[in-house]
Amino acid sequence: MTEYERINNQIDEIYKECRVKDWDSYDANPVTEKAIEKAKEILKDLQRYGDILLSELEAEPCPDGKIMFEKIVNNDEYRILIV
């Protein structure tokens, strides 16, 4: 499985598990279809740079209904918040 496929699967799982209100038991908003679509678009764009960029990149749901890509490199955290 490529890094692209791994992250794409994470996005699919986020949508399955987080598309209802209160998915985190702390009153989180559902992850929106728009956020899912945007995340997949951005992931496709990032794929052009190869697995090196995508390695250790994680897709995470946010309680406001958005998705975040997060990567840690040399103890520095990088995040992309997808509206």
Chimera marker file (.cmm) of the C-alpha trace (Angstrom):
<marker_set name="trace">
<marker id="1" x="0.000" y="0.000" z="0.000" r="1" g="1" b="0" radius="0.5"/>
<marker id="2" x="1.347" y="3.401" z="-0.938" r="1" g="1" b="0" radius="0.5"/>
<marker id="3" x="1.392" y="6.358" z="1.416" r="1" g="1" b="0" radius="0.5"/>
<marker id="4" x="-1.280" y="7.987" z="-0.746" r="1" g="1" b="0" radius="0.5"/>
<marker id="5" x="-3.557" y="4.951" z="-0.348" r="1" g="1" b="0" radius="0.5"/>
<marker id="6" x="-2.921" y="4.835" z="3.397" r="1" g="1" b="0" radius="0.5"/>
<marker id="7" x="-3.911" y="8.460" z="3.906" r="1" g="1" b="0" radius="0.5"/>
<marker id="8" x="-6.857" y="8.181" z="1.531" r="1" g="1" b="0" radius="0.5"/>
<marker id="9" x="-8.095" y="5.247" z="3.635" r="1" g="1" b="0" radius="0.5"/>
<marker id="10" x="-7.706" y="7.383" z="6.766" r="1" g="1" b="0" radius="0.5"/>
<marker id="11" x="-9.901" y="10.060" z="5.191" r="1" g="1" b="0" radius="0.5"/>
<marker id="12" x="-12.544" y="7.447" z="4.329" r="1" g="1" b="0" radius="0.5"/>
<marker id="13" x="-12.487" y="6.138" z="7.899" r="1" g="1" b="0" radius="0.5"/>
<marker id="14" x="-12.798" y="9.655" z="9.300" r="1" g="1" b="0" radius="0.5"/>
<marker id="15" x="-15.920" y="10.192" z="7.242" r="1" g="1" b="0" radius="0.5"/>
<marker id="16" x="-17.435" y="6.864" z="8.342" r="1" g="1" b="0" radius="0.5"/>
<marker id="17" x="-16.738" y="7.463" z="12.021" r="1" g="1" b="0" radius="0.5"/>
<marker id="18" x="-17.132" y="11.236" z="12.307" r="1" g="1" b="0" radius="0.5"/>
<marker id="19" x="-20.056" y="12.206" z="10.085" r="1" g="1" b="0" radius="0.5"/>
<marker id="20" x="-22.501" y="12.383" z="12.996" r="1" g="1" b="0" radius="0.5"/>
<marker id="21" x="-22.801" y="15.048" z="15.666" r="1" g="1" b="0" radius="0.5"/>
<marker id="22" x="-20.997" y="14.258" z="18.931" r="1" g="1" b="0" radius="0.5"/>
<marker id="23" x="-18.684" y="11.686" z="17.325" r="1" g="1" b="0" radius="0.5"/>
<marker id="24" x="-16.086" y="12.392" z="19.997" r="1" g="1" b="0" radius="0.5"/>
<marker id="25" x="-18.542" y="12.397" z="22.963" r="1" g="1" b="0" radius="0.5"/>
<marker id="26" x="-17.649" y="16.070" z="23.509" r="1" g="1" b="0" radius="0.5"/>
<marker id="27" x="-20.314" y="17.603" z="21.248" r="1" g="1" b="0" radius="0.5"/>
<marker id="28" x="-18.143" y="17.698" z="18.100" r="1" g="1" b="0" radius="0.5"/>
<marker id="29" x="-19.700" y="18.762" z="14.829" r="1" g="1" b="0" radius="0.5"/>
<marker id="30" x="-19.877" y="16.167" z="12.065" r="1" g="1" b="0" radius="0.5"/>
<marker id="31" x="-17.049" y="16.159" z="9.541" r="1" g="1" b="0" radius="0.5"/>
<marker id="32" x="-18.504" y="17.685" z="6.403" r="1" g="1" b="0" radius="0.5"/>
<marker id="33" x="-18.551" y="16.207" z="2.910" r="1" g="1" b="0" radius="0.5"/>
<marker id="34" x="-16.912" y="19.435" z="1.736" r="1" g="1" b="0" radius="0.5"/>
<marker id="35" x="-13.969" y="18.832" z="4.099" r="1" g="1" b="0" radius="0.5"/>
<marker id="36" x="-13.660" y="15.239" z="2.845" r="1" g="1" b="0" radius="0.5"/>
<marker id="37" x="-13.675" y="16.354" z="-0.798" r="1" g="1" b="0" radius="0.5"/>
<marker id="38" x="-11.114" y="19.107" z="-0.144" r="1" g="1" b="0" radius="0.5"/>
<marker id="39" x="-8.870" y="16.738" z="1.823" r="1" g="1" b="0" radius="0.5"/>
<marker id="40" x="-8.863" y="14.286" z="-1.076" r="1" g="1" b="0" radius="0.5"/>
<marker id="41" x="-8.114" y="17.087" z="-3.560" r="1" g="1" b="0" radius="0.5"/>
<marker id="42" x="-5.184" y="18.316" z="-1.481" r="1" g="1" b="0" radius="0.5"/>
<marker id="43" x="-3.925" y="14.767" z="-0.977" r="1" g="1" b="0" radius="0.5"/>
<marker id="44" x="-4.002" y="14.220" z="-4.732" r="1" g="1" b="0" radius="0.5"/>
<marker id="45" x="-1.963" y="17.416" z="-5.215" r="1" g="1" b="0" radius="0.5"/>
<marker id="46" x="0.533" y="16.352" z="-2.545" r="1" g="1" b="0" radius="0.5"/>
<marker id="47" x="0.898" y="12.946" z="-4.194" r="1" g="1" b="0" radius="0.5"/>
<marker id="48" x="2.851" y="14.617" z="-7.014" r="1" g="1" b="0" radius="0.5"/>
<marker id="49" x="5.728" y="15.092" z="-4.554" r="1" g="1" b="0" radius="0.5"/>
<marker id="50" x="5.908" y="11.393" z="-3.754" r="1" g="1" b="0" radius="0.5"/>
<marker id="51" x="5.880" y="9.159" z="-0.722" r="1" g="1" b="0" radius="0.5"/>
<marker id="52" x="8.663" y="11.097" z="0.978" r="1" g="1" b="0" radius="0.5"/>
<marker id="53" x="6.333" y="14.039" z="1.543" r="1" g="1" b="0" radius="0.5"/>
<marker id="54" x="3.388" y="11.797" z="2.439" r="1" g="1" b="0" radius="0.5"/>
<marker id="55" x="5.317" y="9.526" z="4.812" r="1" g="1" b="0" radius="0.5"/>
<marker id="56" x="4.202" y="9.994" z="8.402" r="1" g="1" b="0" radius="0.5"/>
<marker id="57" x="1.480" y="12.418" z="7.279" r="1" g="1" b="0" radius="0.5"/>
<marker id="58" x="-1.696" y="11.748" z="9.231" r="1" g="1" b="0" radius="0.5"/>
<marker id="59" x="-5.279" y="12.805" z="8.561" r="1" g="1" b="0" radius="0.5"/>
<marker id="60" x="-7.191" y="13.771" z="11.704" r="1" g="1" b="0" radius="0.5"/>
<marker id="61" x="-10.775" y="14.915" z="12.297" r="1" g="1" b="0" radius="0.5"/>
<marker id="62" x="-11.368" y="18.222" z="14.045" r="1" g="1" b="0" radius="0.5"/>
<marker id="63" x="-14.264" y="18.873" z="16.431" r="1" g="1" b="0" radius="0.5"/>
<marker id="64" x="-15.467" y="21.785" z="14.286" r="1" g="1" b="0" radius="0.5"/>
<marker id="65" x="-16.176" y="19.484" z="11.304" r="1" g="1" b="0" radius="0.5"/>
<marker id="66" x="-12.920" y="20.059" z="9.462" r="1" g="1" b="0" radius="0.5"/>
<marker id="67" x="-10.018" y="17.736" z="8.677" r="1" g="1" b="0" radius="0.5"/>
<marker id="68" x="-6.388" y="18.371" z="9.482" r="1" g="1" b="0" radius="0.5"/>
<marker id="69" x="-3.261" y="16.892" z="7.941" r="1" g="1" b="0" radius="0.5"/>
<marker id="70" x="-0.454" y="16.667" z="10.458" r="1" g="1" b="0" radius="0.5"/>
<marker id="71" x="3.203" y="15.755" z="10.065" r="1" g="1" b="0" radius="0.5"/>
<marker id="72" x="6.043" y="15.818" z="12.567" r="1" g="1" b="0" radius="0.5"/>
<marker id="73" x="9.562" y="16.330" z="11.223" r="1" g="1" b="0" radius="0.5"/>
<marker id="74" x="12.521" y="16.607" z="13.609" r="1" g="1" b="0" radius="0.5"/>
<marker id="75" x="10.178" y="17.396" z="16.529" r="1" g="1" b="0" radius="0.5"/>
<marker id="76" x="8.499" y="20.213" z="14.554" r="1" g="1" b="0" radius="0.5"/>
<marker id="77" x="4.768" y="19.851" z="13.938" r="1" g="1" b="0" radius="0.5"/>
<marker id="78" x="3.258" y="20.940" z="10.643" r="1" g="1" b="0" radius="0.5"/>
<marker id="79" x="-0.498" y="21.139" z="10.176" r="1" g="1" b="0" radius="0.5"/>
<marker id="80" x="-2.803" y="21.864" z="7.260" r="1" g="1" b="0" radius="0.5"/>
<marker id="81" x="-6.362" y="22.644" z="8.334" r="1" g="1" b="0" radius="0.5"/>
<marker id="82" x="-8.925" y="21.890" z="5.629" r="1" g="1" b="0" radius="0.5"/>
<marker id="83" x="-12.057" y="24.014" z="5.745" r="1" g="1" b="0" radius="0.5"/>
<link id1="1" id2="2" r="1" g="1" b="0" radius="0.2"/>
<link id1="2" id2="3" r="1" g="1" b="0" radius="0.2"/>
<link id1="3" id2="4" r="1" g="1" b="0" radius="0.2"/>
<link id1="4" id2="5" r="1" g="1" b="0" radius="0.2"/>
<link id1="5" id2="6" r="1" g="1" b="0" radius="0.2"/>
<link id1="6" id2="7" r="1" g="1" b="0" radius="0.2"/>
<link id1="7" id2="8" r="1" g="1" b="0" radius="0.2"/>
<link id1="8" id2="9" r="1" g="1" b="0" radius="0.2"/>
<link id1="9" id2="10" r="1" g="1" b="0" radius="0.2"/>
<link id1="10" id2="11" r="1" g="1" b="0" radius="0.2"/>
<link id1="11" id2="12" r="1" g="1" b="0" radius="0.2"/>
<link id1="12" id2="13" r="1" g="1" b="0" radius="0.2"/>
<link id1="13" id2="14" r="1" g="1" b="0" radius="0.2"/>
<link id1="14" id2="15" r="1" g="1" b="0" radius="0.2"/>
<link id1="15" id2="16" r="1" g="1" b="0" radius="0.2"/>
<link id1="16" id2="17" r="1" g="1" b="0" radius="0.2"/>
<link id1="17" id2="18" r="1" g="1" b="0" radius="0.2"/>
<link id1="18" id2="19" r="1" g="1" b="0" radius="0.2"/>
<link id1="19" id2="20" r="1" g="1" b="0" radius="0.2"/>
<link id1="20" id2="21" r="1" g="1" b="0" radius="0.2"/>
<link id1="21" id2="22" r="1" g="1" b="0" radius="0.2"/>
<link id1="22" id2="23" r="1" g="1" b="0" radius="0.2"/>
<link id1="23" id2="24" r="1" g="1" b="0" radius="0.2"/>
<link id1="24" id2="25" r="1" g="1" b="0" radius="0.2"/>
<link id1="25" id2="26" r="1" g="1" b="0" radius="0.2"/>
<link id1="26" id2="27" r="1" g="1" b="0" radius="0.2"/>
<link id1="27" id2="28" r="1" g="1" b="0" radius="0.2"/>
<link id1="28" id2="29" r="1" g="1" b="0" radius="0.2"/>
<link id1="29" id2="30" r="1" g="1" b="0" radius="0.2"/>
<link id1="30" id2="31" r="1" g="1" b="0" radius="0.2"/>
<link id1="31" id2="32" r="1" g="1" b="0" radius="0.2"/>
<link id1="32" id2="33" r="1" g="1" b="0" radius="0.2"/>
<link id1="33" id2="34" r="1" g="1" b="0" radius="0.2"/>
<link id1="34" id2="35" r="1" g="1" b="0" radius="0.2"/>
<link id1="35" id2="36" r="1" g="1" b="0" radius="0.2"/>
<link id1="36" id2="37" r="1" g="1" b="0" radius="0.2"/>
<link id1="37" id2="38" r="1" g="1" b="0" radius="0.2"/>
<link id1="38" id2="39" r="1" g="1" b="0" radius="0.2"/>
<link id1="39" id2="40" r="1" g="1" b="0" radius="0.2"/>
<link id1="40" id2="41" r="1" g="1" b="0" radius="0.2"/>
<link id1="41" id2="42" r="1" g="1" b="0" radius="0.2"/>
<link id1="42" id2="43" r="1" g="1" b="0" radius="0.2"/>
<link id1="43" id2="44" r="1" g="1" b="0" radius="0.2"/>
<link id1="44" id2="45" r="1" g="1" b="0" radius="0.2"/>
<link id1="45" id2="46" r="1" g="1" b="0" radius="0.2"/>
<link id1="46" id2="47" r="1" g="1" b="0" radius="0.2"/>
<link id1="47" id2="48" r="1" g="1" b="0" radius="0.2"/>
<link id1="48" id2="49" r="1" g="1" b="0" radius="0.2"/>
<link id1="49" id2="50" r="1" g="1" b="0" radius="0.2"/>
<link id1="50" id2="51" r="1" g="1" b="0" radius="0.2"/>
<link id1="51" id2="52" r="1" g="1" b="0" radius="0.2"/>
<link id1="52" id2="53" r="1" g="1" b="0" radius="0.2"/>
<link id1="53" id2="54" r="1" g="1" b="0" radius="0.2"/>
<link id1="54" id2="55" r="1" g="1" b="0" radius="0.2"/>
<link id1="55" id2="56" r="1" g="1" b="0" radius="0.2"/>
<link id1="56" id2="57" r="1" g="1" b="0" radius="0.2"/>
<link id1="57" id2="58" r="1" g="1" b="0" radius="0.2"/>
<link id1="58" id2="59" r="1" g="1" b="0" radius="0.2"/>
<link id1="59" id2="60" r="1" g="1" b="0" radius="0.2"/>
<link id1="60" id2="61" r="1" g="1" b="0" radius="0.2"/>
<link id1="61" id2="62" r="1" g="1" b="0" radius="0.2"/>
<link id1="62" id2="63" r="1" g="1" b="0" radius="0.2"/>
<link id1="63" id2="64" r="1" g="1" b="0" radius="0.2"/>
<link id1="64" id2="65" r="1" g="1" b="0" radius="0.2"/>
<link id1="65" id2="66" r="1" g="1" b="0" radius="0.2"/>
<link id1="66" id2="67" r="1" g="1" b="0" radius="0.2"/>
<link id1="67" id2="68" r="1" g="1" b="0" radius="0.2"/>
<link id1="68" id2="69" r="1" g="1" b="0" radius="0.2"/>
<link id1="69" id2="70" r="1" g="1" b="0" radius="0.2"/>
<link id1="70" id2="71" r="1" g="1" b="0" radius="0.2"/>
<link id1="71" id2="72" r="1" g="1" b="0" radius="0.2"/>
<link id1="72" id2="73" r="1" g="1" b="0" radius="0.2"/>
<link id1="73" id2="74" r="1" g="1" b="0" radius="0.2"/>
<link id1="74" id2="75" r="1" g="1" b="0" radius="0.2"/>
<link id1="75" id2="76" r="1" g="1" b="0" radius="0.2"/>
<link id1="76" id2="77" r="1" g="1" b="0" radius="0.2"/>
<link id1="77" id2="78" r="1" g="1" b="0" radius="0.2"/>
<link id1="78" id2="79" r="1" g="1" b="0" radius="0.2"/>
<link id1="79" id2="80" r="1" g="1" b="0" radius="0.2"/>
<link id1="80" id2="81" r="1" g="1" b="0" radius="0.2"/>
<link id1="81" id2="82" r="1" g="1" b="0" radius="0.2"/>
<link id1="82" id2="83" r="1" g="1" b="0" radius="0.2"/>
</marker_set>
